[in-house]
Amino acid sequence: MVVELHGLDESVDDMSDKDLDPISIDATAVERILAAVGEKFIPPNLDKRKLARDIARCFTVYSSAVQRRSDKPTKDRIHRLKSIQKAAKLLEGQLMPDDIWDWSDRYSECEYLQDRVKDLIKMLDSEIEDLT
């Protein structure tokens, strides 16, 4: 991503997300932000170009997060993953030995299956977290 810093003497192309449009931050925008913050909170050695780059990065990350949360295919995938997760948790509970379901003669098979279901639940948790 290219961030254009109008009035701040340089362009920066160190953004990593190539899929997003360039963000323009000009010197007057930075000055308006600093004026709103108030002079007493502004350090004397503030690098305004770095501030403009950091604001652009924040905007990029925020926009990406908003897009993920409002993106219908992503929402549909999250819904599906949560449905699978719910089924996996039910299966995990059903695999627990009890008076009716006794795995004592095949304990290692039961333990292996329980571990795989736990791994599936962890994987689903992780993917859901990444998408939200």
C-alpha contacts under 8 A as a table, 3 or more apart, distances in Angstrom:
res1	aa1	res2	aa2	distance
1	M	13	D	5.79
1	M	14	D	6.95
1	M	15	M	4.86
1	M	16	S	6.35
1	M	17	D	5.94
1	M	18	K	5.18
1	M	19	D	7.58
1	M	20	L	6.56
1	M	21	D	6.82
1	M	22	P	5.70
2	V	11	S	7.08
2	V	12	V	5.85
2	V	13	D	4.40
2	V	14	D	7.24
2	V	15	M	6.72
2	V	22	P	5.13
2	V	23	I	7.15
3	V	11	S	6.09
3	V	12	V	5.36
3	V	13	D	6.27
3	V	15	M	7.79
3	V	22	P	5.50
3	V	23	I	5.19
3	V	24	S	5.80
3	V	25	I	7.37
3	V	53	R	7.01
3	V	56	A	6.97
4	E	10	E	7.47
4	E	11	S	5.06
4	E	12	V	6.72
4	E	22	P	7.27
4	E	23	I	6.53
4	E	24	S	4.76
4	E	25	I	6.23
4	E	26	D	7.54
5	L	8	L	5.40
5	L	9	D	7.01
5	L	10	E	6.18
5	L	11	S	5.77
5	L	12	V	7.70
5	L	24	S	6.15
5	L	25	I	5.12
5	L	26	D	5.16
5	L	27	A	7.05
5	L	49	R	7.21
5	L	52	A	6.96
5	L	53	R	7.84
6	H	9	D	6.98
6	H	10	E	7.74
6	H	24	S	7.22
6	H	25	I	6.39
6	H	26	D	4.19
6	H	27	A	6.02
7	G	26	D	5.88
7	G	27	A	5.10
7	G	28	T	7.97
8	L	26	D	7.08
8	L	27	A	5.89
8	L	48	K	7.69
8	L	49	R	6.06
12	V	15	M	7.80
12	V	53	R	7.52
15	M	18	K	7.59
15	M	57	R	7.31
17	D	20	L	6.24
20	L	60	T	7.51
23	I	56	A	6.25
23	I	60	T	7.99
24	S	56	A	7.69
25	I	29	A	6.37
25	I	30	V	7.28
25	I	52	A	6.11
25	I	53	R	8.00
25	I	56	A	7.05
26	D	29	A	5.36
26	D	30	V	6.62
26	D	52	A	7.82
27	A	30	V	5.18
27	A	31	E	6.17
28	T	31	E	4.91
28	T	32	R	6.05
29	A	32	R	5.09
29	A	33	I	6.26
30	V	33	I	5.12
30	V	34	L	6.18
30	V	48	K	7.21
30	V	51	L	7.79
30	V	52	A	6.55
31	E	34	L	5.03
31	E	35	A	6.01
32	R	35	A	5.04
32	R	36	A	6.20
33	I	36	A	5.16
33	I	37	V	6.25
34	L	37	V	5.02
34	L	38	G	6.26
34	L	39	E	7.23
34	L	42	I	7.26
35	A	38	G	5.25
35	A	39	E	6.82
37	V	41	F	6.72
37	V	42	I	7.69
38	G	41	F	5.85
38	G	42	I	7.01
39	E	42	I	5.29
40	K	43	P	7.95
42	I	46	L	7.11
43	P	46	L	5.49
46	L	51	L	7.88
47	D	50	K	5.39
47	D	51	L	6.26
48	K	51	L	4.85
48	K	52	A	6.07
49	R	52	A	5.08
49	R	53	R	6.27
50	K	53	R	5.02
50	K	54	D	6.07
51	L	54	D	5.04
51	L	55	I	6.09
52	A	55	I	5.12
52	A	56	A	6.19
53	R	56	A	5.07
53	R	57	R	6.16
54	D	57	R	4.96
54	D	58	C	6.14
55	I	58	C	5.06
55	I	59	F	6.14
56	A	59	F	5.03
56	A	60	T	6.13
57	R	60	T	4.99
57	R	61	V	6.21
58	C	61	V	5.20
58	C	62	Y	5.98
59	F	62	Y	5.05
59	F	63	S	5.89
60	T	63	S	5.18
60	T	64	S	6.11
61	V	64	S	5.14
61	V	65	A	6.22
62	Y	65	A	5.12
62	Y	66	V	6.16
63	S	66	V	5.09
63	S	67	Q	6.06
64	S	67	Q	5.10
64	S	68	R	6.22
65	A	68	R	5.12
65	A	69	R	6.25
65	A	132	T	7.78
66	V	69	R	5.16
66	V	70	S	6.13
67	Q	70	S	5.19
67	Q	71	D	5.65
68	R	71	D	5.23
68	R	74	T	6.37
68	R	75	K	7.97
68	R	131	L	6.82
68	R	132	T	7.10
69	R	74	T	7.25
69	R	75	K	6.86
69	R	131	L	7.78
69	R	132	T	6.34
70	S	74	T	7.83
70	S	75	K	7.21
71	D	74	T	5.33
71	D	75	K	6.19
72	K	75	K	4.98
72	K	76	D	6.00
73	P	76	D	4.99
73	P	77	R	6.11
74	T	77	R	5.01
74	T	78	I	6.15
74	T	131	L	7.11
75	K	78	I	5.08
75	K	79	H	6.14
76	D	79	H	5.05
76	D	80	R	6.20
77	R	80	R	5.05
77	R	81	L	6.07
78	I	81	L	5.06
78	I	82	K	6.08
78	I	128	I	5.97
78	I	131	L	7.07
79	H	82	K	5.19
79	H	83	S	6.24
80	R	83	S	5.03
80	R	84	I	6.29
81	L	84	I	5.09
81	L	85	Q	5.99
81	L	124	L	6.41
81	L	128	I	6.91
82	K	85	Q	4.83
82	K	86	K	6.07
82	K	124	L	7.64
82	K	128	I	7.55
83	S	86	K	5.16
83	S	87	A	6.38
84	I	87	A	5.10
84	I	88	A	6.10
85	Q	88	A	5.00
85	Q	89	K	6.20
85	Q	121	I	5.92
85	Q	124	L	6.29
85	Q	125	D	7.79
86	K	89	K	5.19
86	K	90	L	6.32
87	A	90	L	5.06
87	A	91	L	6.17
88	A	91	L	4.96
88	A	92	E	6.05
88	A	117	V	6.44
88	A	120	L	7.48
88	A	121	I	6.51
89	K	92	E	4.90
89	K	93	G	6.34
89	K	117	V	7.96
89	K	121	I	7.18
90	L	93	G	5.19
90	L	94	Q	6.27
91	L	94	Q	4.93
91	L	95	L	6.18
91	L	117	V	7.73
92	E	95	L	5.31
92	E	96	M	6.94
92	E	114	Q	6.36
92	E	117	V	6.33
92	E	118	K	7.34
93	G	96	M	5.60
94	Q	97	P	7.99
95	L	110	C	7.25
95	L	114	Q	6.73
96	M	101	W	7.75
97	P	100	I	7.76
97	P	101	W	5.28
97	P	102	D	5.22
97	P	103	W	6.12
98	D	101	W	5.15
98	D	102	D	5.95
99	D	102	D	6.47
102	D	105	D	7.83
103	W	106	R	5.21
103	W	107	Y	5.30
103	W	110	C	6.51
104	S	107	Y	5.03
106	R	109	E	5.51
106	R	110	C	6.45
107	Y	110	C	5.06
107	Y	111	E	6.06
108	S	111	E	5.03
108	S	112	Y	6.04
109	E	112	Y	5.09
109	E	113	L	6.19
110	C	113	L	5.17
110	C	114	Q	6.09
111	E	114	Q	5.06
111	E	115	D	6.14
112	Y	115	D	5.16
112	Y	116	R	6.32
113	L	116	R	5.11
113	L	117	V	6.27
114	Q	117	V	5.17
114	Q	118	K	6.20
115	D	118	K	5.05
115	D	119	D	6.16
116	R	119	D	4.99
116	R	120	L	6.20
117	V	120	L	4.98
117	V	121	I	6.24
118	K	121	I	5.08
118	K	122	K	6.25
119	D	122	K	5.10
119	D	123	M	6.14
120	L	123	M	5.07
120	L	124	L	6.14
121	I	124	L	5.09
121	I	125	D	6.10
122	K	125	D	5.00
122	K	126	S	6.18
123	M	126	S	5.14
123	M	127	E	6.24
124	L	127	E	5.16
124	L	128	I	6.01
125	D	128	I	5.24
125	D	129	E	6.07
126	S	129	E	5.09
126	S	130	D	6.16
127	E	130	D	5.01
127	E	131	L	6.26
128	I	131	L	5.18
128	I	132	T	6.29
129	E	132	T	5.27
